[in-house]
Amino acid sequence: METSVVESGRESGIQVAQRAFSRGNRFSFAARLKALKAVLLYKMTGKRIPLSVTFLTTHHCNFDCQACDLRALTGNDIPQERFERLIDDVAAAGAIRVSFTGGGEPLIRSDIGALIHRAKERGLIVSLVTNGYLIDRRLADIKELDLLLVSYDSTKRLKNDEQSPLEKVLANAVLAQQHGIPVCLQPLLTKDTCQNIEKFFALSRRHGFVLSLQPLENWYQGTVPPEIIPSHQEMAEAIDKIVAEKKRHNNILNSLRYFKILKKQWPKPAGKGKCFAGVYYASVSADGFLYACNPVIKRDPEISVLNRSFKQAYTELKPPACGGCLWNCHHELNSIFAMDFATIWNLLKFSKNRLVYRR
């Protein structure tokens, strides 16, 4: 029997979440079947289908976070009308899921509600990654989300303001949850996070949040202050605690396989391994260029999705020219598409978890 993320008998996060998440599970049997067909088609014929597409939604942001390696990206955001047609194209190309994320802060876009609604109209599973500061102003726009991932750790900084935004971010995450939006807290595994990981477990249990833990991105390229980078030992000790927490409370979204890889390889990836970026998933930059994945944006050759169909652009996409990464979302997808049973079981288990996807 799985342990609740809060103690039974308390009217706290999990009770609120379970009452609120009353809609059908969005990771449906049809979506699972579609993904399986795409995997078999690629293995038999080499044909690639973009099952999951990430949109870097805007260049604009109200935060100036220490660990963000996307702050230097500039350009013009995709206009709403063209963005909606792009969503249509992505759905027609075979996608089952889209995610709206940075470069900047997605909730800054005045049309984000319309973009989410368009994706839902096309039958897509829709998630959004946010710094959380504007949630209270945009509740009506994000009500259709299947998952809201809220970044939450000590690297978060408001622009032109020395005051920590974390108190408001946490209050907004709770507010979204109370309005029936599935919320996942997403801390970066910085030195501070690793040293204080129990505080994040406590937040998870108190408020009924699932945690999705993400290592620092591209830190070895000099974009991240060295003082916030955990040592191998600090990361390993934190991971041991995370694994114990996951086994006890079932409140960590990442798979055990991923933590095994991260513990072994941190602080730098040990090669590329089996990667399906550009095969089953891809990313679109805020100015409308297609890439195999987020880490190679503005590094690999650009393919515009604004002057051709997404499906056509996807046929031109090449595997990422990189030495590998430790991004949790990519490793989880790679393991799933490699048919790793334990990772697939972790996904299926959480697809039925009321704290992660609507039921």
N, C-alpha and C positions, 0 to 999 in steps of 0.2 A: 504493500500500500504506500503510495507516494505521500510525503510529508508536505503539509501546507506551508506556504511561505510566511505565514504568520500563525501564531498559536490559535487553536480552535477556541471558540467562545468569545473572541474579541471582535467587536464591530469595527474592522479596520480595512486596509486596502483590498484584501482578497474578497471580502464579502461585497464591498462596493463594486469591484470589478466583475464578479460573477453575476451580480444582478444586472449590471449594465450591458455586458457582452451577450446580448440575446439573439443576435442575428446568426445566420448560418455560417459554418466554417468556410472561409474563402479559399483555403487550399483544398479544393474539391477533388473528388475522384476524377472528374473530367480533366482537371489541370494535371493531375498525376499521370493520367493515361497519355495526355498530350506530350508531357515531358519524356515519358518512356518511349513513345513512338519516335521522337526527335533523336534520342540517343541511339536507338536501333537503326534509324535511317542513316545517321552519320557513320556508324560502324560498318554498314553494308554498302553505302554508296559514296560516302564522303561529303554528302550535302549537309550544309550547316544551317541551323535554324536558331535565331536569337531568342531564346526562351525568356531571358531576363535582361532588361535594359535599364541602365542608370543614367538619369539626366542631371548634369550639373546645371542647375536651374537658373542661376544668375551670378554675375560677377560682384554684386553689391553685398556688403555685410555691415552689420552694426557692431560686430565684435572684432577684436584684434588679438587672436589667440596665439599664445607662444608656440604651440606645436603645429600650427596650420602650415602645410607646405603648398597650399593653393592660393595664398594671398597675392602672389605676384601675377596671377592670371588676369589679363585684361581683354577687353573687346566689347562688342555690342551684343546684348542679350537677344535671343530669338523672340520676335514679336508674337503676341498671343495667337493671332489667326494662323500664322505659320506653324507655331508650336502645336496647336490643336490638330492640324493636318499631319504633322509628324507623328503624333500619338496614334492617329488613325493608321498611318503607314506601318508603325511598329506592331500594332495589333494584327494588321493584315499579313505581316511577315511571319507571324507565328508565335509572338510573345505571349506569355501567361502572366508576367509580372513586370512592373516598372517601379523605379524608385526615384524620387525627387530629392536631390541633395546639394551640397556645396559645389565648389568654388566660393559662393557667398551664402547668404541666409535665404532659403526658399520662401520664407514667410514675408520677406520684404516685397516680393512681387505682388502687385495688387490683383493680379489675375490668377493666383495660385489655386483658389477655389474652383475656378472654371477649368483649369488644367486637370485637377484631381477628378472633377465631375466627368470630364471628357474621357479620361482613362477608365473610370468606373462604367460609363456607358458602353465602352468597348469590351467589357467583360474582364478587365485586367485586375489582378491583385495589386494594390497600390500601397507603398510605404513612403515615408518622408523622414528625412534626417534634419533636425533643427537644433539650434543652440538654446531654444526654449524660451527666449526672452519675450517674444511677441505672441505666444500662444493665447494669452488672455484676450488679445485684440482680434485674433483670427479663428476663434472657435467655430464659428459658422462655416468657415471656409474649409476646415479640416475634418468636419464631422463624418465624412464618408471614408476616411482612411481605414485601411485594414491594419496598419501598424504605424505608430509614431515613435521614432527613435530620438531620444533627447540626450544630447551630449552633456556630460556632467563630470567635471573634474577641475582641479586647481589651475589648469592652464587657461581657463576662460577669462577673457578680459573685454570689457566694454571699450569702445573707442572713446578717447578723450574723457575717461572716467576711471579713477583709481579704485572705486568701490567695487567689491566683488559682486557679480550678478547671481551667484549661486543660490542665494536664498529665494530670489524671485523665480529663478529657473525651476527649482524644486517645487515651489508653490504652484507654478503653472503646469508642471507635469502632473501633480495631484489633481489640479482642476480639470485637465483634459481627461484623465482617468474617470473622474466623477461624472463627466459628460458622455461616458460610454465609448471613449476612444481608447483602443488598446495601446498601452504605453510601455516602452522598453527603455530603461536607462542605459546609456552607452558611455562609460568612463574610458578614457585613455589610460593605458598602463604606464604612466609616468613613474618616476622615482617616488613621488609623494603618494600616488595611488597604491603602488606596491607596498610601501611602508605602512599604509593605513587601510589596507584592503578590508579589514573587519568593519570599518565604518560604512563601507558600501554594502556589505552584507546586511548590516543593521538597517540601512535605508530600504533595502529590498524587502526585508521581512516586515518592517513597520508599515510600509505603504503598499505592499503587494506588487512591486515592480520586478519584472524579470531583468536581469543584467546581461548585456552583450558587451564583452570586453575586447578592446581593440589596442594593439601595440602602436607605438609611435611610427609614423609613416615616413619613409625616405630620410630618416634622421642622419644617415651616413653621407648624405649629399650636402650637409652643412646648413640645412634649413631649420634645424631645431637647436635651441640652446643646450649645450652639453650638460648643464647642471640639472636638467630635468630628465635625463636619460638614465634608466635603471641599469645597474650592472647585471651580469649574467646571474650572479648569486641572488641578488634582490628579486629578479624576475622568477627564478626557480623557486624561491621560498614562497613568493606570492602565489604562484601556480599551484603548489602543493596545497595551499589553503583554499584556493578557488575550487580545485577538484574535490576536496573534502566537503565544501559547502554545496557544490552541485549534487553530489551523491546523497547528501543528507536532506536537502531542502528542494531540489529540483527547480532552482530559481536562476540558473545560469544557462543562457541560450546556446553558447558555443559548445561544440562537441568535445568529448574527451580526446579524440584523435588529434584535434587541432592543438589542444594544450600540450600534448605530448611532443608535437612538432615544434611548437613555440619554445618549450622548455629546453629542448635539445639544441635548437639553432640560434636562439637569441644570443647576441644582439644583431646578427647579420644573416640573411638567408644563405643556406648552403646549397646554392644551385636552384635551377628553375623547377625541376621535377615535372610531373604530369600536369599540364596547364591547359584548360579549355577556354581561356579568354579568346574571344574572336571566333569561337566555335559555337558555344551555347549562350554566351553572355558578352555584353559590350557596353561601352559608355559613350555618351554624347556630350561634348563640351557646351558651355553656356552660349558660345557663339556659333554652334551648329556644325561641329566637326566630329566625325565618328572615329573612335579608337577602340582597341581591343579591351582596355581596362583603364581605370583611373590613373595608376602610377605612370603610364606612358603618355598622358595628355601633354601636348606641346613638345614631346620628345620624339615620338614616332611620326611618320608622314601623315599629313592631314587628309581626310576624305570628307568632303562637304556632303551633308544630308539636306541642304537647302536648295540645291540645284539639280537634284535627282531624287528618285524614290529611295526610301530607306533600304528596301530589299536589294536594289541595285548596288547601293553603296556597300551593303554588307558582303556582297559577293566579291568586292574588291579588297576587303579587309584582310590584312596579313596578321599572323601571330605576333604577339608583342616582342620587340627587340629588347630583352632585359635579362638580368641574371637571376630572376626570381624575386619573391617578396614574402612578407609574413602577414599580409592583410588577412584578417579573419574571414571576411566575406568571400574572398577569392578562394582561400583554402577550403572553406566549407563547400562552395559550389564545385570545386575541382574534385573533392572527395565524393560528393553526391553523384556527379556525372561519371566518375570512375567506378560507380556501383559499389562503393564501400558500405557494407551492410550497417555497421555501427553508426556511421554518420547519417545514413538514410533513416534509421530507426530514431535517432535523436530528432531529426526534422519532423518525422511523422508524429512523434510523441508531443512535440511542441506545437504542431499544427492543430492539435486537439486541446491545447492548454488555453483556458479562458483568459489567461493573463497575456497571451501573445497574439492570437487571432480571434476575431469575432466568432461567436457560436450562434 
